[in-house]
Amino acid sequence: MTSRTTSRMLGLVLALPIATTTLSAQTAADNDSRAAPTATQPTNPAQWKAQQREAFAKSERIYKEALKQNGLLAQYRFMHKAASEDRTPAFRSIFSQYVSWYQTYLGDYAAARDTHSLQQVSESDDNTSPLAGRFQAKPAVDALLALSKDRQVVFFNEAHTFAHTRIVTIEMLAPLRAQGFDTFAVETLYDSDKELQKRGYPNIHSGFYTQDPLYSEMVRTALKLGFTVIAYEAEKADGDAREREQAATLVSRVLKKNPQARLVVNAGFAHIQKSGKYLDGKSMAEHFKQLSGIDPLCIEQTMMVDHDTPGHDHPFYRAAIESLHPVKPIVFIDTAGKPWSLKPAAYDVSVIFPPQVLRRGRPTWLEIDGARKPILVHQAELCQKQSPCLVEARYADEGEDAIPADRLSFQNIDILGAEAVAELYLRPGNYRLVAIDIDNRVLNRQTLNVAADAAEKKSP
């Protein structure tokens, strides 16, 4: 891992107003982290930004020290301790993202969602509620596939700390490939990994967010489907220069080489907004449209989601969930076939995600609509009763350097009776399991076959 991605998040963070983020009790060892601002929290925006800059510099120092620890468990313990030692609002607003990233790396997706939560408030540029118009809820994958049929370029966004927002993108890859899309551009990838396409799977040198097994599963899936997977990150630029360079890279690496190429892009948050000020200039999507002359289909996936507390949900989201009780992601389509977007000037369509359901401490959306099976893991059996313990499952035909297909940590899994149990989520196939302790020592190795018709299964 490197900090070349974290260093560019400062501009986005400084755009956040006071007290829009929360650091959960689990991470901050504070049961009242969402209480009213303390007396130490500034009310002056300039003062707040200055404190955030200081907090960012401190967060980078802690992160670099964490990387010196031996293995993910030790690195996360270092980060967790640092989070509990500084309870100032500015530090929380920054460092909660770092901790949340690590929680996704460990497969602790429920904690990651709660650790860094951005409240979705009503704003003046919001659309009217889809429940008030002539809209019908449709399964997201089906509706988005219909919308993408005549498009050359499709942009998806995601919330980097809430991996649920990657699920629809993963599900869409196969039908988009069948529809003729051939190139998948991924924001997080490092240009230095020249062997990714040939190797067929991400490793630790492939990117930043690909340390998360689910993000790597998205890249791996695209590779297996025959997409040409490309990096387009601007690794040295910031602000508007970064957005323009990203857009220019997409044009030069894809459309200049093949003007008929059909492109799918995965990016974070407002990089894909089609209009409106973004940081100190324009978004990547707006630059892309100007440079290419192509109007991309922009799919917003970060706003209509459940948060760490219902009070942080957008009112339209809460109303839709309470009215329709969806169990899968949905979009709203009107009688003329036009999709609903919360921000119609900025995005073409909004995806509404159902509230996550936890089972044995992990969200069931990890099944990816049935593509993966839950595999029961017992701490006593795999970890020799040691805690914390990291359990990883790698595809049998991939190298030891591969980012696992799934990974979980027993330090954050609920205890049922006297035994700690959890579930890995794996596609049918053969796997190598490994259990690792806090000192990064291997405790156990096993092999596993997941049958195509497997119900919940116990690891061998």
VENURNOR-V36883 format. One record per pair of residues at least 4 apart in sequence whose C-alpha atoms are under 6 Angstrom apart, sorted by the first residue. I is the first residue (numbers start at 1). J is the second residue. If there is no record, write none. Layout:
I/J, I/J
//
This chain:
14/49, 20/118, 20/119, 21/93, 21/117, 21/118, 22/116, 22/117, 23/92, 23/96, 23/115, 23/116, 24/114, 24/115, 25/29, 25/30, 25/31, 28/83, 28/84, 29/84, 42/48, 51/90, 52/56, 52/90, 55/59, 55/91, 59/95, 66/75, 66/78, 69/74, 69/75, 71/440, 72/76, 73/438, 74/438, 76/80, 91/95, 92/96, 96/115, 96/116, 97/116, 100/112, 100/115, 100/161, 101/161, 103/108, 103/112, 104/108, 104/109, 104/212, 105/211, 105/212, 106/408, 107/407, 107/408, 111/115, 112/161, 113/161, 113/162, 114/308, 119/312, 120/312, 120/313, 120/314, 121/314, 126/342, 126/343, 127/342, 127/343, 129/316, 130/135, 134/334, 135/332, 135/333, 135/334, 136/332, 136/333, 137/331, 137/332, 138/330, 138/331, 139/330, 140/144, 140/329, 140/330, 140/331, 152/262, 153/262, 153/263, 153/264, 153/296, 154/264, 154/296, 154/297, 155/264, 155/265, 155/297, 155/298, 156/266, 156/299, 157/266, 157/267, 157/268, 157/269, 157/300, 157/301, 158/165, 158/268, 158/269, 158/301, 158/302, 159/302, 165/301, 168/172, 170/218, 172/176, 176/181, 177/181, 181/262, 181/263, 182/227, 182/262, 183/227, 183/228, 183/229, 183/263, 184/229, 184/264, 184/265, 185/229, 185/230, 185/231, 185/265, 186/231, 186/266, 187/232, 187/233, 187/267, 188/207, 188/208, 188/209, 189/206, 189/207, 189/231, 190/206, 190/207, 191/231, 193/206, 195/199, 196/200, 200/223, 201/220, 202/206, 203/401, 203/402, 203/403, 210/215, 210/216, 213/404, 213/405, 213/406, 216/220, 217/221, 222/227, 223/227, 232/246, 232/249, 233/246, 234/242, 234/245, 234/246, 237/241, 237/242, 238/242, 240/280, 240/281, 243/283, 243/284, 244/284, 244/287, 247/284, 247/287, 247/288, 249/253, 250/254, 251/255, 252/256, 255/259, 271/283, 271/284, 272/285, 273/346, 273/347, 274/285, 274/286, 274/346, 275/346, 277/281, 277/282, 278/282, 278/283, 284/288, 288/292, 289/293, 289/294, 289/295, 298/347, 298/348, 299/349, 300/350, 301/351, 304/317, 304/352, 305/353, 306/313, 306/355, 307/312, 307/313, 320/324, 321/325, 326/354, 327/354, 328/354, 329/352, 329/353, 329/354, 330/351, 330/352, 331/351, 332/339, 332/340, 333/337, 333/338, 333/339, 334/338, 339/349, 340/349, 341/348, 341/349, 341/350, 343/347, 356/363, 357/363, 357/364, 358/362, 358/363, 358/364, 360/422, 361/413, 361/414, 367/371, 367/372, 371/427, 372/425, 372/426, 372/427, 373/425, 373/426, 374/423, 374/424, 374/425, 374/456, 375/423, 375/424, 375/456, 375/457, 375/458, 376/422, 376/423, 376/457, 376/458, 376/459, 377/421, 377/422, 377/423, 377/459, 378/421, 379/383, 379/385, 379/420, 380/384, 380/385, 383/435, 388/410, 388/411, 389/409, 389/410, 389/436, 389/437, 390/408, 390/409, 390/435, 390/436, 391/407, 391/408, 391/434, 391/435, 392/404, 392/407, 392/433, 392/434, 393/404, 393/405, 393/406, 393/432, 393/433, 394/404, 394/405, 394/431, 394/432, 395/431, 396/430, 396/431, 396/432, 415/420, 416/420, 428/450, 428/451, 428/452, 429/449, 429/450, 430/448, 430/449, 431/447, 431/448, 432/446, 432/447, 433/445, 433/446, 433/447, 434/444, 434/445, 435/442, 435/443, 435/444, 436/440, 436/441, 436/442, 436/443, 437/441
//
